[in-house]
Amino acid sequence: MFKKILIANRGEIALRIIRTCKEMGISTVAVYSTADKDSLHVKFADEAVCIGPPPSPKSYLSMPNIIAAAEITNADAIHPGYGFLSENAIFSGMCKDHGIKFIGASAEMIDGMGDKANAKATMIAAGVPCVPGSEGLLKDLKDGHKVAKKIGYPVMLKATAGGGGRGMRLIWKDEDFEDAWHSARQESKAAFGNDAMYLEKFVEEPRHIEIQIVGDQYGKVCHLSERDCSIQRRHQKLLEEAPSPFADDDLRKRMGDAAIKAGEAINYEGVGTVEFLVDKHKNFFFMEMNVRIQVEHPVTEEVINFDLIKEQIKVAAGIPISGKNYFPSKHSMECRINAEDPFNDYRPNPGKIEVLHKPGGHGVRIDSHIYAGYTIPPHYDSMIAKLIVSAQTREECIVKMERALSEFTIEGIKTTIPLHLKLMKDPEFRAGNFTTKFMETFDINK
């Protein structure tokens, strides 16, 4: 087992990792930018190293600075959390070159799954259902037109290096294809330095349901059931729950089996997530694989009573997994609390937290790094807390979440708590009648 782990991240996920490391008897090293010197992950780690000024490229994305911090503190492993360098093949390779264990996927796995066109080809070969579309990357505009006509409109044009909705265009008819082609390529080139595109059939009335998997160094892969992440805005998740209100035992088993095939196809090591689009007929299609821990991992932990961070560390240390598949025994839901103004087009709202009261009670969990008097810096993602509640049924879970949200008091900044409170009261959401398009018509002012 590792003696010391450096956490190459910040905020709630850094604090989350530190807590598990302490329970495992592992020393921790926090890294921080000058903007985060007062953050809780810095206070609770055994050691802390400043790695640069506030801009991420000069701190949390600075690979030389992080490797240097690991070397001077004699850390024998690095946990990247999510975001930042968690899916960076170069950084994974650098850790290996320096004799430091990267608690995540290998460079080869990251490259293989990071390129969405290559990932899709791998999944097709493994027998995992995929959305009909182009075979690999599109050669040019003419090739795009040809494929679109073959699979039928509507189609989704996607950047192979894309993420967060950038480089994506929904096209309903042939005459709109050329404009979408040029704008998507331009956006992808600016965001990712890569304008290669591929095409897929657009799945109407889709659900976004993902399967949590874990694989060890000995070729064994198991799944830990599903999460429903359909409540999202501009491809950014707002709320996640497990199990999915749409899934039945048959769909759960079929998706779990497919996710295991996906992991086995690449000899996956670590904790990862296979994401699927599910249509209204319960057909499901591979969307992408995230080779890291995800923001929404707590809902899985709650419904199967399992520490995913601990499992990540054990797998990285060479401990074999049990190979057992897990299924939910209760219901859990997570609301992402962002420092944003939902009444003003979700404008980021960093600043000082004047008053903070966190909810409590049975089945209520908060993953957060904030405290009264803490100043949220403007340089990073706006998520400041995750409120997770668990109960025996979905109905009880919604009632509990509504109660917890009503107790959650944050003064000094605007947050998305009012949005989630409104969502809990929505009759369609309460009935489980929603798709990934739900938030497009949801009006917080009604």
N, C-alpha and C positions, 0 to 999 in steps of 0.2 A: 504494500500500500504506500501511497505517496506520503512524504513527510511534510511538504509545504506546497501549497497551490497559490499561484498568483491569479487573481480575477481580473481579466482584461475587459472590464466593463464598468458601469456606474449605476447609480440609482437602485431601484427595488430589486433588480435581478442580481446585482452584486451582493446586496445584503442577504438575499435569499440563499445564494451559494455559500456565503460566509457562515450562515447559521447551520447548514448541513455539515460543512467541514468541521465546525466546532464539535458537533455531535459525534463525528467520526474520529475525533482526536487529531485532526490535521491542521497544522498552522496555516494562516492565511496572510496574503499580501494584497493590499488594495492599491490600485493606481488611480490617480486623479489629476484632472486639470486644475488650474488655479481657480476656475469658477466653482469647482466642487470641493474646495478645501473644508467646508463645513458640513458636507454630506454625511449621513449616518454610516455609509459603508466605510468611509475613512476612519470614523471613530471606533467602529466595532471590529475592524481587522486587527490582527496581531502586529502587522507592520503596514506602513503606507509610503508610497513613493510618488512624488509629483512628476508627471511625464510631459508637462508642457502647458501652453496657454489655452484659453477656452476653445478656439476653433478645432473641431474634431480631427482634421488632417494633421494638426500639429500636436495632438495628444492621443485620443483614443483610437485613431487610425494610423498613428505613427508606429509602424512595426519595429524599427530600430530602437525607439525609446522603450517600448514594452519588453522587447527581448533583453535590453540592457538592464531594465528593472528586475527581470527574472534572474539574470545572472548575478547581479550584485547582492540579491537577497537569498541566493542559492535555492530558488524555487525549482522543484523537479517536475512540475506540471503547470499548465496554463489552462484555465477555464474561460472561454470567450463569452459565455452567456448567449444572448441573442442580439442580432443587429451588429453594428460595427464590423469586427473581423471574424465573426462566427462562421461565415461561409466564404472565407477568403483562402483560396488554394495556396497562394504565395505564402501567406502567414503560416498556414498549417505545415507547409514544407520547410519554412524557416525554423519553426520549432523543432522539427525532426532533425534538421541539420545541426542545431545547437544542443542536441541531446535532451531536449525538454519535451515531455509528453503533451501533445495537444489533445485536450479532452473534447473530442469532436471527430469529425470525419477526416479521412486522409485527403491529401491534395488531389489524388486521382478520383476519389468519390465526389468531391466538391466540383471538380471540373466536369465530371460525367453528368451530374444532376443539375448543375448550374446553367448549362446550355440546354434550354428547354426542348429544342429540336432533337438533340442527341438523346436527351432523357426519354422523350416520347418513343424514339426508335428502340431504345433499350426495353421499354415497357411492352411494346408490341411484340418484340422477340420473346419476352418472358410470359406472354399470354395474359397481360393485364389489359382490361378494356380501355381503349383510348377513343377520344373524339375523332370522327372522320375528318381528314384534312390533307394537307400537302405531305408528301413523303420527303421529309427533311426541309431544308430551306428553299425558299422561292428563288428562282434564278433571276427573274426580272419582272417588270410590270405585266408583260404579256403572259408569262407563266402563271402569275397570280390570277389574272382574268380567267384563264383556262381552268385552273383548279376550282375556283369559285363556282363556275358554271357547272362543273362536274358534280360537286357535292351539294350544290343548291343553296340559294340565299335563304335566310340571313347567314352571314359568315363573320368570324372574328379574326381580324388581322392582328398579329402579335409580334413584338420584337423578341428575338431569341434570348437577348440579354436583359429583358425587361423585368419590371417589378413595380408594385404599388400602382398599377394601372397605367404607367407611362409606356408609350410605344404601342398602345392598344387602340384599335378602332373597330366599332361595330358597323357593318355595311349591310344595308337591306336590299340594295339593287345595283345592277351592273354599272349604271351610269355614275354612281358615287364612288366607284372603286379607285379611280386614278387619283382623285383629291385625297382620299384616305391614305393611299399608298405613300404619297409624297410627304404628307404631314406626319404620319407615324414614323417614317424613316428619319425625318429631320429631328423629331423629338427624341427618338432612341439614340441617335448619333450624339446629340447634345448631352443626354443624361448618362449614357453608358459607354460612349466611344465605339459603338457597334450599331450599324443600321441594318443588319441581316434580319429578314422577316420570314415568318411561316404563317400558315392559314389553317383555321379550324372551323368546322360547322358550329354555328351558334346554338347553344342548348337553351331552349325557351323554358321559362318558369323553373330556373335552376335552384337547387339547394347546394350550399358549400358544406360538405361533410368530409371530415378528415379522420384518418385512423392513426393512432399513436402506435409506433413500433419500437422495439429495442432488439439489437443484434449484438452478439459477442464476437470475440476474436477467433471463435472456433466454428463459424458458419451457421450458428443457430439463431433463428429469428422468431420472435413471438409478437402478438399484438395486444394492446391494452384498451381495446374498444374504441368508440368513436366520439367525436365532438362535432356539434353543429355550429358553424361559424357564419351562417347566412345573414345575420344582422350586421351589415357593413355599409359604410358610406365612402364612395369613391375608391372602392377596393380596399379600404382600411377597416378592419374588424372593430366593432364597438362592443359587442356582447357575444359570449360563447356559452354553450351549455352541453352537458353530457348527462344522459344519452340524448340523441336527437329525437325530438318529438315526431319526426317523420319516419324514423327507422323502425322496422319490425325485426323479429329474430332472424328471418330469412335474409333480409338485406344486410343486417349486421354481420352475419356469418359470411356471406358472399364478399362483402367489402373487406372483412378481416382476412379472408383467405387470399384475396388479391393483393392486399398490402404486404402480406408475408412473402408472396411471390416477388413483389417489387424489391423487398429487402434482400432476399436470397439471390436475386439476379445480379446484384452488385456486391455481394458478400458484405453487407452493411454492418458496420461496427459503431455502436453507440445508440443514443436515443434519437429518433427521427420521426417525421410525420409524412404520411402519404395523403395528399389532398385530392379529393374527387369532386366533380360536379355530378349531381344526381337530378335526373329529370322527373317530371310529374308521374311517370310510369314506373319509377324506381329502377330505371336503368342508370348505371353509374359509369363515369369516364375519368381516367387519370388526368389530373391537371398539372401537378408538380410534386416534387419531393423536397421537403425542407430537412437538411442534414444538420440539425441543431435542436436545442430545446426551444420551445415556443412560448410566447407571452401567455397563452391560454392553458399551459400545462397544469395549473392548479385544479381545474375542474376534473381532469382525469385522476389526479392524485386523490381527490376527495371521494370520487365514486368507487374507487377500487382500493383505497387505503394503501397508497404506494408512494414512496419518495423517489421521484424521477431523477432529481439531482444526485441523490445517493447512488442510484443505479448507473447513471452516467459515469460517475467516478469509479465505481467498482468495475464496470466494463473496461474502462481505460486502463485500469490496473491489472487487467488480465483475468478477472474473476468470471467464470462462466455464468450465463443466465439459467434460470430454471427451465425455460422453454415453455412454460405454461401460458396459455392465452387467458386474458382477463375480461370479465363482463361486468357492467355496472350493477351495483347492489342498491343504489339510491340515486337521487337527482342532484346535480350541482350546476350553478350558474355563475358566470363572472361578468361584472360590469367594469369596463375600463374607464377610470376617472381621469379625464384630461384637463389640463389648464387651458381651456378654450371657452369661448363665449358661444353657446349654441343658438343664442338669439341674434347673433351678428355674424352669420356665415362661418361659425366655428373658428373665429379669429383667435390665434394663440394669445394667452393672457398671463405671461410670466409676471413674477413680482413676489412680494413678501407675504407670507401667510401670517395674518394677525391673530386669528383664533382657529383652533383645530380641536374637534371632538370626533373621535372615531367610534363607530357603533360596535357593540359586542353581543354576547349572548350565545346560546347553543347553536352550533352550525354556522357561525359567522367567522370568516377569516379575512384579514386585510394584509396584502403584500404591498408595502410602501416604504419609502425612505424619507417622507416629509414629517415635519414637526412644527409646532407653533414657534414663530420667529425665523423659520427657514425661508430663504429667498430662492425661488425657482429661477434658474438662469435661463436666458432666452436662446441659448445656443443649441439645445438638444430637443429630442422628441418631447411632445407636450404631455405624455402620460405620466401622472404623478402617483397613481394608486390603482390597485386592483381590488375590488370588493367581491369576495367569493362567498356564496352561501350554499348550504346543503340541507336537504330534507328528504323524506321518504318518497315524496311524489313531486311532480312538476308543479302542481297547483300549490302545494305547501311551500315550495321553493320560491315561487313568485311572490306569495304573501310575505315570506320572510325577507326577500330582497327589498320589497317595497318598504317594510318596516325599517330595515337597516339603512336604506338610502335616506329615509326621512330623519334618521338620527345623525347622519354624516354631515357635520358642520365644518365648512371651510370658509373663512372670511378673509378678505384682503385681495382675493383674486376671483375671477369667474371660472366655473368648472362645468363639466357636463352632467353633474348630478341631476339637475332639473330634466334633462333629456331622458335619462334612465327612469326617473320617476314617472314621466309621461308614458314611456314605453311599457312600464309594468301595468298601467291602467288600460292600455289599448286592447280592445276585445279580440282583434285578429291575432295579435301577438299571444295573448293569453290562451287562445284556442290552438296555437301552433300553426296558424295559417300564414306562412310567410315564405318568401324566396329571397334571393340576393338583391332583388329590386325593391324590397319592402321600404327602405329608407328614402327612395326616390319620391314617394308620395306621402311619406310621413310628415305631418305638420305639427311641430312642437307648440305652435300658438293656438291650436284648436282646443 
